């Protein structure tokens, strides 16, 4: 399953690397290609939330075309989180400092250091195009009272954008190829080994209700399994989840 790494393209400035990847996919590009910008003007996260483009941080999107159904393609969100965690390990040299948070955040010392946003659609030449959008706070973190943030430099793990991107791409490829060969199971196990809040009580705020319980596991499709006080179970596939530390999950990357 080994092979050469995808092409990397650096832009001096763009509005959104996810939008760039989408435009190229709809024009027939099939990747694999990673687009990175030294300055991003209009990044966005999950549910349209803004993603701050602070100077010195990493803004990048990987473009792939896959022969798989959309539900399976979505599992690569976990590969992206694990790849970001690999970058943090390289920078900090302390794997215990980095945790992944459902559905799409990466934390260092319980503060958000990165976000992830996957977008996809039907590729013109067949298959599903996938944009793997990732933003990592390398040099600076935005002010956000709802989701306290940090940067790798502030945690003693300075790393340059080029080195971070190379490590990120290599890590994502390693997890993607494992997913192709062995399915979601290995990604699920590796993600759970780093999971923030596993075994803790939390509150899931859904579109039409709020549900409380214990974050007990991941479902086979990556949904969050919530064990309820009455002995029942709920599988949460979308929503904002709040843990006792006051931090919400659910904010995505930047796109």
C-alpha positions, 0 to 999 in steps of 0.5 A: 500500500506504500507509495509516493506522497500527494502533491503539495501546492502553496498559495501566498493568499486565498479566501478558502482552501476548501473552496479552492479544492471544491472548485478544482474537483468540480473542474475535473481535478482528482488529486491527491493534492494538498493546497496550503495558504500562507494567508487565508481571508475567509476560512470557515468551520462546521455549520458556517462558523468562522475560522480565524486566519491568524498569521503563521498558522497552517491552513490547508485542504487535501483533495481526493477522489474516492470510490466509496459511499459518502458514509464511509468517506466521512470516516476519514474525519478520524484519519484527519484528527489522528494526522493532526495529533501526529503533528502535535506529537512531533512538535511537543514530544509529549503524546499525553498532551494531545487529545481528540474531541468528537466530532472534529477537534484536536486539543492540546492541554484541554484547549483547541489547537486545530479543527477539521472540516470535510466536504464532499460531492459527486466527482465529474469523472465518477466517485466522490470528491473529498476536501479534507480541510484542516487548520492548525494553530501553530503560532497563534490562537484566536480569542474564543470564550466558548472554545478556549484555544491555544497554539503549539508555540504557546505550548512549547512546540514551535514548528514551521508551516512547511514542516507541519504540512509535510508531517500532516500529509504523511500522517493522513496518508498513513491512516488513509491507506490503513483505512483502505486496507483494514477498514474503520476499525484501526482508526476507531481504536486509535482515536478512542485511545486519545479521546477526550471525555471518554467515560465522562458525562456530557450533554448533546445539544441536537437540532430539536432536543438536548440529551445528557448521559455518559460518552461511552464509546464510538459506534461502528460508523463513528457516531458518539454513543451516549449511555443514558441515565435510564439505561438506554443508549443514543448514538449521536451523529451530529450536534454540539457536545458539552463536557463538564470542563465547559468546552463544546465539541462541534466546531470544525476547521476552516474551509 
